[in-house]
C-alpha cells in the first residue's frame, strides 16, 4: 500500500531509484559472498583462481615433458580472470547456492567454468633442415658433411572465451546477462582491482 501511495503521490522516481539500489545491492552482496572466505576458512575465489591457474600451467608442462620435440610454439592466452569469476558468480547465484561457503563442491564448479572458458590443445609438425656436421677420418683429419635432418615442432594452442561467450555456453537468460554486464561495468572497477590485485 505504501508503494502504491508513493506512486500515486508522484513519488515514482524515488521508487524506481530504490528498486535499482536494491537490485544492484543484491548483485554486490552476491559478489562479496563469492570473494570473501567465511570464518571456517573455505576457499575464496582468489584461491580457486590460483589453484586453476596452477593446474593450467601443469597441463602445459605435462604436454611439454611428454611430447618429444625440438622446437616449441605457444599461441593464444588465458581467459580474463575477471570474466571467469564474473561468469561463475552469476552462474552460481542462479542456482541459489550460498557461495559465501566456498567449499570443495564449489571449487569443482569453479574449475568446470574455468576449464570451459580455457581450453588447451596441442599437436606436432615436422620439417626438414639442412645441417653441417663434422666428422673425422681414420687419420684424424676433420671433414664436414651436409645432411638433412627432420625437426619436430610442438604447438600448444590456448583458446579462451570472453564473458559474453561464456554466457552463451551456459545459456544465460536476460536477467543473468544483465547481472553479468553489471558486474563487469566500470562501477565495479575498484572492487575488481582490489580482488585481482591490479
C-alpha positions, 0 to 999 in steps of 0.5 A: 500500500505504501508503494502504491501511495508513493506512486500515486503521490508522484513519488515514482522516481524515488521508487524506481531509484530504490528498486535499482539500489536494491537490485544492484545491492543484491548483485554486490552482496552476491559478489562479496559472498563469492570473494570473501572466505567465511570464518571456517576458512573455505576457499575464496575465489582468489584461491580457486583462481590460483589453484586453476591457474596452477593446474593450467600451467601443469597441463602445459608442462605435462604436454611439454615433458611428454611430447618429444620435440625440438622446437616449441610454439605457444599461441593464444592466452588465458581467459580474463580472470575477471570474466571467469569469476564474473561468469561463475558468480552469476552462474552460481547465484542462479542456482541459489547456492550460498557461495559465501561457503566456498567449499570443495563442491564449489571449487569443482564448479569453479574449475568446470567454468574455468576449464570451459572458458580455457581450453588447451590443445596441442599437436606436432609438425615436422620439417626438414633442415639442412645441417653441417656436421663434422666428422673425422677420418681414420687419420684424424683429419676433420671433414664436414658433411651436409645432411638433412635432418627432420625437426619436430615442432610442438604447438600448444594452442590456448583458446579462451572465451570472453564473458559474453561467450561464456554466457552463451555456453551456459545459456544465460537468460536476460536477467543473468546477462544483465547481472553479468554486464553489471558486474563487469561495468566500470562501477565495479572497477575498484572492487575488481582491482582490489580482488585481482590485485591490479 
